[in-house]
């Protein structure tokens, strides 16, 4: 009898413990479902939508301390749609999905494609863009003509991306290629390494490749490595209400033309490649420049600048179009911002004389800030870089030049340091943070080219 009771007690205890574990698991399950379902409610209660993204040319970046980027603009409209504020979280590419799963953000919008591995730990919205992954190589390097020719080639890619997934599949199919994995490096940085011939090959989405080609003219966009695929936003697994809200917005953005407007803003002219730019320049110095030559000369003389230099800047900024408006909302012949217009005392940025006057005054102000540089030609290049990217970012680059062994008082040193502003390892140590540092480098170099052409045409354009 005693043995029977002991066995009965043990059996009862096991049942109680088992029921307790089951109840605990059910509670945890409901807790997980509840936390997912309550995401939309939580957003509305806190008044904040938390975006998880990556700092990159096609997603999110700061320009003159103003947040920009295709993904940022689209999610900002989503926040408005929900009538809440937007917070941006940039944990690094390799940490984004972990942040999402841990509840440190509400959605990922970072130009990510829908892949089988990602579907295991996230749900995806309806697509908002299609792209195709392509091989990127230097124009002096022969690229593969087909998938089989990828044999023995070494590709540098970011770990955990769909590039990684697709190359692994190609290798598993029997093509003996190799790849080197990098952590948290933006695709455009790897493209820059191809351009500078530090590496031979990388892979990039077609939209990123076309954007980057503006700044890295020696790259070539090679063959695709897979069929076209869709980009979408990611939410937590089983986060049905959030997914429903995201899809509702994306349909709204598509139906109202909002998605098209934002897409056009960032990708509308990416097929216009600089290979034809010099031809256009030669044409426009004959057809457009004469309309503004006199005012350019008069305003340049006030500040001691060569009028041909100013003409080169005007062309680089607006192609001699007084109605030009960039996607950052700078306007006129010299693409003056609203703030600069007020500081320089003008009211109409589209008026050619006012725009040129304000632009030259602002350039002169930047020039004076580098009065410690005795070589005037070098000093001018620093001023041009500041005109393009902002004085604060140039000061950050000067400090980085010092720290990395470059001469901080020469364009060669600044030119080497500016691209570092796009790398987390460096911009996290700066006052003004991330900047697309390769832009002012190409900006200055293009102006120097246009300036040289105008000087060569001096005899024909004398007066």
PyMOL commands that set and color helices and strands:
alter all, ss='L'
color gray80, all
select helices_A, chain A and resi 2-37+39-46+70-82+93-101+116-119+147-150+162-172+187-195+206-213+240-256+258-267+274-287+289-291+293-303+307-318+338-343+352-368+376-389+391-403+411-422+424-427+438-456
alter helices_A, ss='H'
color red, helices_A
select strands_A, chain A and resi 48-52+61-63+66-68+85-89+107-113+123-124+129-131+133-138+154-158+178-182+201-205+219-224+229-235
alter strands_A, ss='S'
color yellow, strands_A
deselect
rebuild
show_as cartoon
